[in-house]
Amino acid sequence: MVAQSALAVVDGILEKANSSGAPPCNAVRMQAACIRALIDEVECHPASSGIVGSLQEQLGDEVNRLMELVRMR
């Protein structure tokens, strides 16, 4: 499922940032929280719901933004 894959990416990024000795900046933490909220929203709707596709697309965009933030650090 897309949402679970995104959650794994977010958790991995935050874990790696924490283990590197430099805690993630506020922007990274806020973006991770946004992604988690989107995942919760996706999981609240049945897969057949018309909104799920849009939420998954937004989820992909937000994961890409998170990866950009991490690269800029």
GIQUIFEN-V565306 format. One line per field, one symbol per residue. ss: DSSP state (H for helix, E for strand, C for the rest). phi: phi as a letter, one per 40 degrees, with the letter a starting at -180 (. if undefined). A space follows every 10 residues. Layout:
ss=???
phi=???
This chain:
ss=CHHHHHHHHH HHHHHHHHHC CCCCCHHHHH HHHHHHHHHH HHHHCCCCCH HHHHHHHHHH HHHHHHHHHH HHC
phi=.dcccccccc cccccccccc gbcccdcccc cccccccccd ccccbcdccc ccccccccdc cccccccccc ccc
